């Protein structure tokens, strides 16, 4: 497996993740750091590219959204959204 093909694959996955998650800078930073470190692994195991493994890792298995009611300092009840995102790949 050539380093150029691995780099192109990683960059393509990162660009796809940016398109879908552009408003999540912390998530994007993590994706760039983790995927950027996997080049040597992909060079040794090109079957991971063939199976589109990195793209699959970047999509959660499930997402749960729930409400979080709370009382502010003035005694008013506020409601926010909470999220749980699970990646098991």
N, C-alpha and C positions, 0 to 999 in steps of 0.2 A: 504494500500500500504506500503510495507516495505521500509525502508530507503536504504537497499542494492540494491533493484531493481531500485529505483530512481537514486542512485549514478551510477549504471552500465549504465542506459539509458543516463544520462547526459554525462558521460565519453565517451560513444560510439558516441554520437552526436559531441562532441568536436573533437574526433579523425577523424571522417569523414570530418569535416570542415577543419582540419589541412591538410588532404590529398588533398583537392581541392584548398586550399588557402594558401599553405605553404610559399609563397613569400610575404605575407601581415601581418607582425608582429603586427601592430597596430590593425588590424581587429581581429586577433587571440586573442590578449590580451583582447579586448572588449568582444568577445564571451565567453572566459573563465570566466571573471568576472561576466557577466550577467547570463549565464547559471548556474554558480556555486551558485548563490544566489537564484535560483528558486526551490531548493529542497523541502522546506516546502510547496510550492504551489502544486507541483506535488504529494506530499504525500497526500494532501487533495483532489486532483482532478486527480485520475489515468486515467480518460478518456483522458486527455491531452497526456499521453504517448501512449494510444491506437490509437489516431489520429495522432501520430508522429508530434505533434505541434512544438516542438523545431527545428526539422530538417527543417520544412517548414519556420520557422522564419529566419533561417540562409541562405536561398536562396533568392536572390532579385527577385522582381516582374519583373523588367526590368533593362537593362543596355544600356546606350547610350555612344558611343565613337565618339568624334569629334576632328577636328584639331584646333590647336591654333597657328596661325602665330604671330610672334612678332619680333621686331627689337632690336638687341643687341646694346651695347655701341659703336661698330664700324660701325653701320649702315647696318649690314648684317641681312637679314631676316632669322629667324629661324622658324622651325615648330615643335611643340610638340603635343602629344595626350592629350586630356582631357577626363575625364570620369564623367558620372553621373550615380549613382547607386541608385535605389529606392526600399526601403523595406516597404511594406504596410501590408503584411501578413493578 
